[in-house]
Amino acid sequence: MQVLARGSNFEITAQGATVRCSVVNAPDITPEEGARCAALIHDTLSSEVFARHSPYAGLVFDVQLGPAVFGPKTRASLEELFRAAERAGKRVAVRVGDTAIQRLQFSSLCRECAPTQAAVVSTDSEEHAWFDKRAPG
């Protein structure tokens, strides 16, 4: 496993053709550090995973231990990433936790920004099935 980026509230790793971005809820980090981490996540995923000639087939965006909700700035950044995934034909499995609002927010994001390439999953088997499923087109 190769570490592509790491910050106070996340780690991005690559194993084979799949990248995993694991985000954790870190209420003790400053807003500035949170913004720095968000920018690093965005830049790394944009350049390493969703770039035209990326060797990676897809991303697991693991927010099981992440914040239960995200705000408008985070939504805007995630919209850019998910649209890039859709354009690049890169699969995204969003691994959510038990919070209903988290599932709802990410389901909406997937449906609106990456309808053929992104899905919300809750289990290992759903995650594997999503990557094994062939996208339309």
C-alpha positions as CSV (number, residue, x, y, z in Angstrom):
1,M,0.0,0.0,0.0
2,Q,1.3,3.4,-1.0
3,V,0.5,6.6,0.9
4,L,-0.4,9.4,-1.6
5,A,-1.2,12.1,1.1
6,R,-1.9,12.4,4.8
7,G,-3.2,15.1,7.0
8,S,-4.7,15.7,10.4
9,N,-8.1,14.3,9.5
10,F,-7.4,12.0,6.5
11,E,-5.2,9.6,4.7
12,I,-5.1,8.8,1.0
13,T,-3.6,5.4,0.0
14,A,-3.3,3.4,-3.1
15,Q,-3.5,-0.3,-3.5
16,G,-3.5,-1.7,-7.0
17,A,-5.9,0.2,-9.1
18,T,-7.9,1.5,-6.2
19,V,-7.3,4.6,-4.1
20,R,-8.9,5.0,-0.6
21,C,-9.4,8.4,1.0
22,S,-10.3,7.8,4.7
23,V,-11.6,10.9,6.5
24,V,-12.0,11.0,10.3
25,N,-13.9,13.5,12.4
26,A,-11.3,15.7,14.1
27,P,-13.1,18.4,16.1
28,D,-9.8,19.6,17.7
29,I,-8.2,20.8,14.4
30,T,-8.3,24.5,13.6
31,P,-10.4,25.8,10.7
32,E,-7.2,26.7,9.0
33,E,-5.9,23.2,9.3
34,G,-9.2,21.8,8.2
35,A,-9.1,24.0,5.1
36,R,-5.5,23.0,4.4
37,C,-6.5,19.3,4.6
38,A,-9.5,19.8,2.4
39,A,-7.4,21.5,-0.2
40,L,-4.8,18.7,-0.1
41,I,-7.5,16.0,-0.5
42,H,-9.0,17.9,-3.4
43,D,-5.6,18.4,-5.1
44,T,-4.4,14.9,-4.6
45,L,-7.6,13.2,-5.9
46,S,-7.8,15.6,-8.8
47,S,-4.2,15.0,-9.9
48,E,-3.7,11.4,-8.9
49,V,-7.0,9.7,-9.4
50,F,-9.3,11.7,-11.7
51,A,-6.6,13.0,-14.1
52,R,-7.0,11.8,-17.7
53,H,-4.1,9.4,-17.7
54,S,-4.3,8.2,-14.1
55,P,-3.4,4.6,-13.5
56,Y,-6.2,4.3,-11.0
57,A,-9.6,2.8,-11.8
58,G,-11.4,4.4,-8.9
59,L,-11.8,5.7,-5.4
60,V,-13.2,4.6,-2.1
61,F,-14.2,7.7,-0.3
62,D,-14.4,6.4,3.3
63,V,-16.3,8.7,5.6
64,Q,-17.5,6.1,8.1
65,L,-15.5,7.9,10.9
66,G,-15.9,11.3,9.3
67,P,-18.2,14.2,10.2
68,A,-21.9,13.3,10.2
69,V,-22.7,16.3,7.9
70,F,-20.8,18.6,5.6
71,G,-21.4,22.3,4.9
72,P,-21.7,24.3,1.7
73,K,-18.0,24.8,1.1
74,T,-17.3,21.1,1.5
75,R,-20.2,20.3,-0.8
76,A,-18.9,22.6,-3.5
77,S,-15.4,21.0,-3.3
78,L,-16.9,17.5,-3.4
79,E,-19.2,18.4,-6.4
80,E,-16.0,19.3,-8.4
81,L,-14.4,16.0,-7.5
82,F,-17.4,13.9,-8.3
83,R,-18.0,15.7,-11.6
84,A,-14.3,15.0,-12.4
85,A,-14.9,11.4,-11.6
86,E,-17.9,11.3,-13.9
87,R,-16.0,12.9,-16.8
88,A,-13.0,10.6,-16.3
89,G,-15.1,7.5,-16.0
90,K,-13.6,6.7,-12.6
91,R,-15.7,4.7,-10.2
92,V,-16.3,6.2,-6.7
93,A,-17.7,4.2,-3.8
94,V,-18.6,6.4,-0.9
95,R,-18.4,4.3,2.3
96,V,-20.7,5.9,4.8
97,G,-21.3,5.3,8.5
98,D,-24.6,4.8,10.4
99,T,-25.8,8.4,10.3
100,A,-28.8,8.9,8.1
101,I,-28.0,12.5,7.2
102,Q,-24.5,11.5,6.0
103,R,-26.0,8.8,3.7
104,L,-28.6,11.3,2.5
105,Q,-26.0,14.0,1.7
106,F,-23.7,11.7,-0.2
107,S,-26.5,10.0,-2.0
108,S,-27.6,13.4,-3.3
109,L,-24.1,14.3,-4.3
110,C,-23.6,11.0,-6.2
111,R,-27.0,11.3,-8.0
112,E,-26.4,15.0,-9.0
113,C,-22.7,15.0,-9.8
114,A,-21.7,11.5,-10.8
115,P,-24.8,9.5,-11.6
116,T,-23.1,6.7,-13.6
117,Q,-19.8,6.6,-11.6
118,A,-20.6,7.1,-7.9
119,A,-22.6,5.2,-5.4
120,V,-23.1,5.1,-1.6
121,V,-22.1,1.8,0.0
122,S,-22.2,0.5,3.6
123,T,-20.4,-2.9,3.5
124,D,-17.3,-4.5,2.0
125,S,-19.5,-6.6,-0.2
126,E,-21.4,-3.5,-1.6
127,E,-18.1,-1.8,-2.1
128,H,-16.6,-4.7,-4.1
129,A,-19.9,-5.2,-6.1
130,W,-19.8,-1.5,-7.1
131,F,-16.3,-1.8,-8.5
132,D,-17.1,-5.1,-10.2
133,K,-20.2,-3.6,-11.9
134,R,-19.6,-2.2,-15.3
135,A,-20.7,1.4,-15.8
136,P,-23.2,2.1,-18.6
137,G,-21.9,3.5,-21.9
